[in-house]
């Protein structure tokens, strides 16, 4: 589902992989007309795994179609001067809500100075690997953050990479926000903006915002590798009698009291405080005593099945989460169900079929949400965009097709013929 917050904004997106496409998706889910530009036949990430199986060869990418919902698609031969001229014209087309480019493709012909010569108030947002223009991706940036050395019992000798592309995701949302901030400034001042976001800057500034850099500089200490314990308070996963695992967290005083009550360990906690000389009402001291607290909690979980433990945790309003596969999440969690959560819906994507899909995560109860438009086949909107935005007539568009400069739409692989 989308909201029409930005229903007059037009963004031209030339991108690949995660950060820039997710930024464009975020804008589209809030109503922007995001026009995605791709090479004829698809760019470097068009067939990225996972893909739907197809008897004729590669099926459509679930990854690509998920990141490109709600966008219009045009297919252009970007290697040719005529194709590049079309993209430059689209990015600099007139209109108060136009003249916005989102990209992570570092090509000279899409440089801000080149486009600003055609439209002075252009807003461009370029996502980079490093601020000096050198290459980096989420996984190579994450190595430098220190997190792989403390994730899941990791160490310098045996770092543990997490699989969530966290810095791509953070960069995407920062990019979408920065574009809107620049638009607001342009409305007030008439000035454009050249925005550059480096993936490494996104990661390292986040370390600063979370106090991690100051901790290393001022306290001369590194975060310990503590397995599944929560840093700075009490939290850990525990096994149940039927072989399941649940995560419990007690950061606030209220969460701690609920956990103590649920597990019936109040007397044990008092005895522990006397034995170790700590006040476990304080989160930092709970962290210090985490192993001893876990010894009190562990038998309670071991004596109960998952269902029994969840029932009692809920009865005492304790904070917990269950470990699931994605399939189990889909099958049993009402938070990921189109019938019970309006953030989700079922859509029919060409080349994919009917499936669950997420719209904008924000909820605005007083606004009507619009259904999500599935990711289009490449070139679905080529003629429409060239006519609507650039004013080209049928003859001019036909000549571009004949010359192989533009194409579309591609054939739906699930439809015979």
TALIN-V821109 format. One record per pair of residues at least 24 apart in sequence whose ideal C-beta (glycine too) atoms are under 10 Angstrom apart, sorted by the first residue. I is the first residue (numbers start at 1). J is the second residue. Records with the same first field share a line. If there is no record, write none. Layout:
I->J / J
This chain:
1->29 / 70 / 338 / 342 / 343 / 344 / 345 / 357 / 358 / 359 / 360 / 363 / 368 / 369 / 370 / 371 / 372
2->28 / 29 / 30 / 31 / 32 / 69 / 70 / 359 / 360 / 369 / 370 / 371 / 372 / 373
3->29 / 30 / 31 / 359 / 360 / 362 / 363 / 364 / 367 / 368 / 369 / 370
4->30 / 31 / 32 / 367 / 368 / 369 / 370
5->29 / 30 / 31 / 32 / 180 / 360 / 362 / 364 / 367
6->30 / 31 / 32 / 33 / 34 / 97 / 176 / 179 / 180 / 183
7->31 / 32 / 33 / 97 / 370
8->32 / 33 / 95 / 96 / 97 / 98
9->33 / 34 / 95 / 96 / 97 / 98 / 100 / 179 / 180 / 183
10->34 / 35 / 72 / 90 / 91 / 93 / 95 / 97 / 98 / 99 / 100 / 385 / 388 / 389
11->35 / 36 / 71 / 91 / 97 / 98 / 99 / 100 / 101 / 102 / 123 / 125 / 176 / 179 / 183
12->36 / 37 / 74 / 87 / 88 / 89 / 90 / 91 / 92 / 93 / 98 / 99 / 100 / 101 / 102 / 103 / 110 / 115 / 124 / 385 / 389
13->37 / 38 / 68 / 71 / 72 / 91 / 100 / 101 / 102 / 103 / 104 / 105 / 125
14->38 / 39 / 43 / 76 / 78 / 87 / 90 / 91 / 101 / 102 / 103 / 104 / 105 / 107 / 110
15->43 / 45 / 67 / 68 / 102 / 103 / 104 / 105 / 127
16->42 / 43 / 44 / 45 / 46 / 48 / 64 / 67 / 103 / 104 / 105
17->43 / 44 / 45 / 48 / 63 / 64 / 67 / 104 / 127 / 137 / 138 / 165 / 168
18->45 / 48 / 63 / 67 / 104 / 127 / 137 / 138 / 165 / 167 / 168 / 169 / 171 / 172 / 199
19->104 / 127 / 128 / 129 / 137 / 138 / 165 / 167 / 168 / 169 / 170 / 171 / 172 / 173 / 174 / 175 / 197 / 199 / 202
20->67 / 102 / 103 / 104 / 105 / 125 / 126 / 127 / 168 / 171 / 172 / 175 / 197
21->45 / 63 / 64 / 66 / 67 / 68 / 71 / 102 / 104 / 127 / 168 / 172
22->66 / 67 / 68 / 127 / 165 / 168 / 169 / 171 / 172 / 173 / 175 / 176
23->67 / 102 / 104 / 125 / 127 / 168 / 169 / 171 / 172 / 173 / 174 / 175 / 176 / 177 / 178 / 179 / 197
24->67 / 68 / 70 / 71 / 102 / 103 / 125 / 172 / 175 / 176 / 179
25->66 / 67 / 68 / 69 / 70 / 71 / 172 / 176 / 358 / 360 / 375
26->172 / 173 / 175 / 176 / 177 / 179 / 180 / 360 / 361
27->70 / 71 / 100 / 102 / 175 / 176 / 179 / 180
28->68 / 69 / 70 / 71 / 72 / 176 / 360 / 372 / 373
29->69 / 70 / 176 / 358 / 359 / 360 / 361 / 362 / 369 / 370 / 372
30->70 / 176 / 180 / 360 / 362
31->70 / 360 / 370
32->70 / 71 / 97 / 100 / 102 / 176 / 179 / 180
33->70 / 71 / 72 / 97 / 98 / 385 / 388 / 389
34->68 / 69 / 70 / 71 / 72 / 73 / 100 / 102
35->71 / 72 / 73 / 74 / 87 / 90 / 91 / 381 / 384 / 385 / 388 / 389
36->67 / 68 / 70 / 71 / 72 / 73 / 74 / 75 / 102 / 375 / 376 / 378 / 381
37->72 / 73 / 74 / 75 / 76 / 78 / 83 / 86 / 87 / 90 / 91 / 101 / 103 / 105 / 110 / 382 / 385
38->64 / 68 / 73 / 74 / 75 / 76 / 78 / 378 / 379 / 382 / 407 / 408
39->75 / 76 / 77 / 78 / 79 / 83 / 378 / 407
40->74 / 75 / 76 / 77 / 78 / 79 / 83 / 378 / 379 / 382 / 404 / 405 / 406 / 407 / 408 / 410
41->75 / 77 / 378 / 379 / 407 / 410
42->75 / 378 / 379 / 410
43->78 / 105 / 378
44->105
46->378
51->351 / 352
52->349 / 351 / 352 / 353 / 355 / 413 / 414
54->351 / 413 / 414
55->413
56->413
57->413
58->413
59->351 / 352 / 413 / 414
60->349 / 350 / 351 / 352 / 353 / 375 / 377 / 378 / 410 / 412 / 413 / 414
61->351 / 352 / 375
62->349 / 351 / 352 / 355 / 375
64->375 / 378
65->347 / 349 / 350 / 351 / 352 / 355 / 357 / 374 / 375 / 376 / 377
66->349 / 352 / 355 / 357 / 358 / 374 / 375
67->172 / 375
68->349 / 374 / 375 / 376 / 378
69->347 / 349 / 357 / 358 / 359 / 372 / 373 / 374 / 375 / 376
70->357 / 359 / 360 / 370 / 371 / 372 / 373 / 374 / 375 / 376
71->373 / 375 / 376 / 380 / 381
72->373 / 376 / 380 / 381 / 382 / 384 / 385 / 388 / 389
73->375 / 376 / 377 / 378 / 379 / 380 / 381 / 382 / 385 / 408 / 409 / 410
74->376 / 378 / 379 / 380 / 381 / 382 / 383 / 384 / 385 / 386 / 389 / 406 / 407 / 408 / 409
75->377 / 378 / 379 / 380 / 381 / 382 / 405 / 406 / 407 / 408 / 409 / 410
76->379 / 382 / 386 / 400 / 405 / 406 / 407 / 408
77->400 / 403 / 404 / 405 / 406 / 407
78->105 / 107 / 109 / 110 / 405
80->403 / 404 / 405
81->109 / 405
82->400 / 403 / 404 / 405 / 406
83->400 / 403 / 404 / 405 / 406
84->108 / 109 / 110 / 114 / 405
85->109 / 405
86->382 / 385 / 386 / 389 / 390 / 392 / 400 / 405 / 406
87->115
88->114 / 115 / 117 / 118 / 119
89->115 / 118 / 119 / 386 / 389 / 390 / 391 / 392
90->385 / 386 / 389 / 390
91->115 / 118 / 119 / 122 / 123 / 124
92->116 / 117 / 118 / 119 / 120 / 121 / 122
93->118 / 119 / 385 / 388 / 389 / 390 / 391
94->119 / 389
95->389
96->121 / 183 / 186 / 187
97->183 / 187
98->122 / 123 / 389
99->123 / 124 / 183 / 186 / 192
100->124 / 125 / 179 / 180 / 182 / 183 / 186 / 192 / 193
101->125 / 126 / 179 / 194 / 195
102->126 / 127 / 172 / 175 / 176 / 179 / 195
103->127
104->128 / 129 / 171 / 175 / 197 / 199
106->133 / 135
111->194
112->192 / 193 / 194 / 195 / 196
113->194
115->192 / 194
116->192 / 193 / 194
119->192
120->190 / 191 / 192
121->182 / 186 / 187 / 189 / 190 / 191 / 192 / 193
122->186 / 192 / 193 / 194
123->178 / 179 / 180 / 181 / 182 / 183 / 185 / 186 / 191 / 192 / 193 / 194 / 195
124->179 / 182 / 192 / 193 / 194 / 195 / 196
125->174 / 175 / 176 / 178 / 179 / 182 / 193 / 194 / 195 / 196 / 197
126->175 / 194 / 195 / 196 / 197 / 198
127->168 / 171 / 172 / 174 / 175 / 195 / 196 / 197 / 198 / 199 / 202
128->171 / 196 / 197 / 198 / 199 / 200 / 201
129->198 / 199 / 200
130->198 / 199 / 200 / 201
131->196 / 197 / 198 / 199 / 200 / 201 / 204
132->198 / 200
133->196 / 198
134->198 / 200
135->199
136->167 / 198 / 199 / 200 / 203
137->165 / 167 / 168 / 199
138->164 / 165 / 166 / 167 / 168 / 169 / 170 / 171 / 199 / 202 / 203
139->163 / 165 / 167 / 168
140->199 / 200
141->165 / 166 / 167 / 168 / 171 / 198 / 199 / 200 / 201 / 202 / 203 / 204
142->166 / 167 / 168 / 199 / 200 / 203
144->200 / 203 / 204 / 207
145->200 / 203 / 204 / 206 / 207 / 212
146->207 / 212 / 213 / 216 / 222 / 223
147->203 / 207 / 212 / 223
148->225
149->222 / 223 / 224 / 225
150->222 / 223 / 224 / 225 / 226 / 227 / 231
151->225 / 227
152->225 / 226 / 227 / 228
153->225 / 226 / 227 / 228 / 229
154->225 / 227
155->225
156->222 / 225
158->225
159->225
160->225
165->199
166->202 / 203 / 206
167->199 / 200 / 201 / 202 / 203 / 204 / 206
168->199 / 202 / 203
169->202
170->197 / 199 / 202 / 203 / 205 / 206
171->197 / 198 / 199 / 200 / 201 / 202 / 203 / 206
172->197 / 202
173->202
174->201 / 202 / 205 / 206
175->202
226->287 / 290 / 291
229->287 / 290 / 291 / 293 / 294
230->283 / 286 / 287 / 290
231->287 / 290
232->283 / 284 / 286 / 287 / 290
233->282 / 283 / 284 / 285 / 286 / 287 / 290
234->259 / 280 / 283 / 285 / 286 / 287 / 288 / 289 / 290 / 293 / 294 / 297
235->259 / 283 / 286 / 287 / 290 / 293 / 294 / 319 / 320 / 321
236->290 / 291 / 293 / 294 / 297 / 298
237->294 / 301 / 320 / 321 / 322 / 323
238->263 / 294 / 297 / 298 / 299 / 300 / 301 / 302 / 304 / 309 / 320
239->298 / 301 / 302 / 306
240->300 / 301 / 302 / 303 / 304 / 305 / 306 / 307 / 308 / 309 / 310 / 322
241->301 / 302 / 303 / 304 / 305 / 306 / 308 / 309
242->304 / 305 / 306 / 307 / 308 / 309
243->305 / 306
244->301 / 304 / 305 / 306 / 307 / 309 / 310 / 322 / 323 / 324
245->301 / 306 / 321 / 322 / 323
246->301 / 304 / 306 / 309 / 310 / 313 / 318 / 320 / 321 / 322 / 323
247->319 / 320 / 321 / 322 / 323
248->294 / 297 / 301 / 309 / 313 / 318 / 319 / 320 / 321
249->318 / 319 / 320 / 321
250->280 / 283 / 286 / 293 / 297 / 318 / 319
251->283 / 286 / 287 / 319
252->283 / 319
253->281 / 282 / 283
254->317 / 319
255->283 / 317 / 318 / 319 / 320
256->280 / 281 / 282 / 283 / 286 / 293 / 318 / 319
257->281 / 316 / 317 / 318
258->313 / 315 / 316 / 317 / 318 / 319 / 320
259->293 / 297 / 300 / 313 / 316 / 317 / 318 / 319 / 320
260->293 / 296 / 297 / 316 / 318
261->312 / 315 / 316 / 317 / 318
262->297 / 300 / 309 / 312 / 313 / 314 / 315 / 316 / 317 / 318 / 320
263->293 / 296 / 297 / 298 / 299 / 300 / 301 / 309 / 312 / 313 / 316 / 318
264->296 / 300 / 312 / 316
265->293 / 296 / 297 / 299 / 300
267->296
268->292 / 293 / 295 / 296 / 297 / 299
269->293 / 296
271->296
272->296
330->356
342->369
343->369
344->372
345->369 / 371 / 372
346->372
347->371 / 372 / 373 / 374 / 375
348->374
349->373 / 374 / 375 / 376 / 377 / 412 / 414
350->374 / 375 / 376 / 377 / 380 / 409 / 410 / 411 / 412 / 413 / 414 / 415
351->375 / 377 / 410 / 411 / 412 / 413 / 414 / 415
352->412 / 413 / 414
353->414
376->408 / 409 / 410
377->408 / 409 / 410 / 411 / 412 / 413
378->407 / 408 / 409 / 410 / 411
379->406 / 407 / 408 / 409 / 410
380->408 / 409 / 410
381->408 / 409
382->406 / 407 / 408 / 409
383->408 / 409
384->408
